[in-house]
Amino acid sequence: MRVRTETAERLRKRGFNAWWCFNCGTCTALCPMELGILPRELFRRAILGEDLSELAETVFSCLLCGLCEAFCPQEVGITQNVRILRELLVENVWKMA
């Protein structure tokens, strides 16, 4: 798989901070939505520059309740990261229109 550094740079400029995640799984255990993809996997795929449109359903299913974030031992801004991913998805849709 090819890593798209421009995507990682766009995320970094917006304040995306999943780089501190060490995959403990606390966020997944606390999520009331039981999303189809784990937050840590979602963030990893975003950082690698994968096509976010494939992840849109998961990104927009998040309630942004903050339960995951409240107990994150690394203090990853999970809800902020999800908001950033939503912004990028919406921007990409407008580019295609």
BALUM-652007 format. One record per residue: y, z, x of N, C-alpha, C, O, CB in turn. Coordinates in steps of 0.1 Angstrom, whole numbers, plus 5000, padded with zeros to 4 digits. Glycine has a CB too. Example, Ala and Ser with C-alpha at 12.3 -4.5 7.8 and 13.67 -1.06 7.14 Angstrom:
2
494350785132495550785123496750785132496750855142495550905113;497850715128498950715137500050795129501150805134499450575141;
END
This chain:
97
498850005008500050005000501250005009501350075019500050124990;502249925005503549915012504550025007504750034995504149775011;505050105016506050205012507450135012507850065021506050325022;508150155001509450094999510450205003510850284995509650044985;510950195015511950295020513250295012513850395011512250275034;513550185006514850174998514750264986515750324982515150034994;513550274980513450364968513550504972514250584966512050334962;512950544983513050684989514450714992514950824989512150705001;515250624997516650645000517450664988518350744987517150525009;517150584977517850594965517650734959518550794953517450484955;516350774960516050914954516751024962517351114956514550934955;516751004975517351114984518851124981519451234980517151074999;519551004979520951004976521351074963522451124962521550864976;520451074954520651134941520251284941520451354931519851064930;519651334951519351474952517851504949517551624947520151554942;517051404949515551424946515051514957515251484969514851284946;514351624954513951714964512451744964512051864967514651844963;511551654961510151684960509451684974508351714975509451574952;510251654984509651654998509151795002508251805010510651605008;509651894995509152034999507852074991507252174995510252134995;507451994982506252024975505052024984504851934992505951924963;504252134983503052134992501752134983500652174988503052265000;501852074971500752054963499852174959498652164958499851954969;500552284955499852404951499252394937498252454934500752524952;499852314929499352294915499952384905499552384893497952304915;500852474908501452564899502152494888502052534876502452664906;502852394891503652314880502652254870502952254858504452204887;501552204875500552144866499952254857499752224845499452074874;499652364862498952474855499852524843499352574833498552584864;501152524845502152574836502652474826503252514816503252634843;502452344828503052244820502452244805501252234804502852104826;503252264795502752264781502352124776501752114766503752324772;502752024783502551884778501251824783500751724777503651794783;500651884793499351824798499551674801498851594795498151854789;500551644809500851504812499651434818498851494825502051494821;499651304816498551224822498451224837497451194843498651084816;499651244843499651244858500351374862501351424856500451124863;499851434873500451564878501851534883502051434889499451624888;502751634882504051624887504051584902504851504907504851744885;503251654910503151624924502751484927503251424936502251724931;501851434919501351294921502451194917502751094923500151264912;503151224906504251144901505351134912505851024915504851204888;505751254918506751254928506251174941507051104947507151394932;505051194944504551124956504650974954505050904963503051164959;504250924942504250784940505650734940505950624944503550754926;506650814935508050774935508550764949509250664952508850874926;508250864957508750864971508150744979508850684987508350994978;506950704976506350584982506850454977506550354983504850594980;507650464966508250344961507450254952507650134950508650254973;506450324946505550244936506450214924507450264922504350334932;505950114917506550064905506650184894505650224889505849944899;507850234892508050344883507850304868507550394860509450404885;507850184865507750144851506350184846506150204834507949994849;505350184855503950224851503950374848502950414842503050194863;504950444853504950594851505950634840506150754838505250664864;506550544833507550564824507150664813507850754809508150444818;505950644807505550724796505450874801505850964793504150684791;504950894812504851034818506251094820506551204816504051034831;507151014826508451064829509251094817509951204817509250954837;509051014806509851044794509051144785509651184775510150914787;507851184788507151274780507451424784507251514776505651254781;508051434796508351574800509451634791510351564788508851564815;509251764788510151834779511351884786512351924780509451944772;511351884799512351944808512652094804513752144805513751864806;511552154801511552294797511852394809512352504807510352344790;511452344821511652424833510552524836510752594846512952494832;509552534828508452634831507852604845507652694853507352624821;507652484848507052444861507952484873507552534883506852294862;509252464871510252494881510452644883510652684894511552434877;510352724872510552864873509652934883509953034889510552924860;508452884884507352944892507052864904506052904911506152964883;507752764907507452684919507752764932508852804934508252554919;506752784940506952864952507852804963508452864971505652904959;508052674962508852594971510252564965511152504971508252464975;510452614953511752594946512152444945513352404946512852674953;511152364942511352224940512152204926511652264916510052134940;513152124926513952104914513252004905513651884904515352054917;512152044899511251954892511951884880511851764879510052024886;512751964872513351894861514451804865514651694859514052004851;515151834876516251744881515551624887516051514885516951814893;514351634893513651514898513251424887513351304888512451564906;512851484876512451404864513651334859513551214855511751494853;514751394858515951334853516351214862516751114857517151434853;516251234875516551124884515651004882516050894882516451174899;514351034880513350924878513750854865513650734864511950984877;514150924855514550864842515750774844515750664839514950974831;516750824852517850734855517450604862517950494858518850814864;516650614872516150494879515450404869515550274870515250534890;514550454861513850374851514850294842514650174839512850454843;515850364837516850304828517550204835517850094830517750414822;518050224847518750124855517850004857518449894856519150184869;516650024860515749904862515549824850515449704850514349954867;515549884838515449814825516749724824516649614819515249914813;517849784827519149704825519249594835519749484831520349804827;518649604847518649494856517849384851518149264854518149544870;516749414844515849314839516449234827516049124824514449374835;517349304820517949244807518849134810519449074801518649354799;
END
